[in-house]
Amino acid sequence: MSKLFEPFCIRSVRFKNRIFLSPMCMYSAEEGFVNEWHLVHLGSRAVGGVSLVMVEATAVSPEGRITPFDSGIWSDRHIEPFIPIVNFISKQGAVAGIQIAHAGRKASTDKPWFGGAPVPPERNGWIPIAPSPIPFDALSPIPMEMTHKDIHRVEEDFARATQRARKAGFQVLEIHMAHGYLLHEFLSPLSNKRTDEFGGSLENRMRFPLIVAKAVRSLWPPELPVFVRISASDWHKDGWDLEQSISFCHRLKEIGIDLIDCSSGGLINVPIPIGPNYQVPFSQSIRKQVGIMTGAVGMITDPWQAEGILSENKADCVFLARELLREPYWVLKAADALGVKVSWPSQYLRAKPS
């Protein structure tokens, strides 16, 4: 039996295979509200056979958006548009998940296909917040350093977003702590220069992300899983690294986090040795040293490549991103390549290889 197509359970949730849709921003929401684009985009990947469909980074507050066009879940009014998406995903035999996030100092930028430049307040943007007043790069604004009141408010934003996500029917919740966004900014010594209890030592830099994780886990139903996406390395000698990630993941495991979604980078602009499986060693090390489930992500494009990652115990699942943008039915083609029989949507049976 192919490991890639082996079902598995996390808490009470059963996944029909180990292929997950990675959360990818669509920059197509209006005032945070998802729409028909999101239904078709996410629904087609469920039809295509992935076992987990993860909604893009969804902001816990208006100022937590990367762009003014990100999806959001900062008000009760945002719940209803998610419900038909969740229902459609479920009807296709997939699990619906959502990633909740705050962009921190990388907030208030334009859509990437318009250049991604910072959007100032006079153009419907806002001043970002961050652990320390250090801009992302030379073109970015200096963010406002968060006060203790701000920190508590963001904790509450994550808590309320968690409750709304459950009301929308999601079965998996992922906390975004990667790619240079707010919670990653607290973790990394490159972006966190605070001198209070939230900065300095590793214990202090982990403090706020752990507070958020604990709040989310306590509010999410105990029978349902919580994932955390981390950047396992800043790819900088003075930044966040695998050793610190392992310490952090031990603490996340103690809180009750079920799976670590192992990505990297995004905090600063530095060269990264990108290539097939370049992030898999992070997943493998955390899985082995922490004893927690992990997901591998990054340039996974080939069925045999994905099968090898899992059969060699380097991860418990694979998250596919760009490859599923290129090929929404990758899962069905992968099953055929690996000689695995999977169910096709009845509407598509006439196209199934004999």
Summary of the structure (lengths in Angstrom):
residues: 354
radius of gyration: 19.3
end to end distance: 19.7
largest distance: 65.1
contacts: 1245
relative contact order: 0.14
helix: 39%
strand: 17%
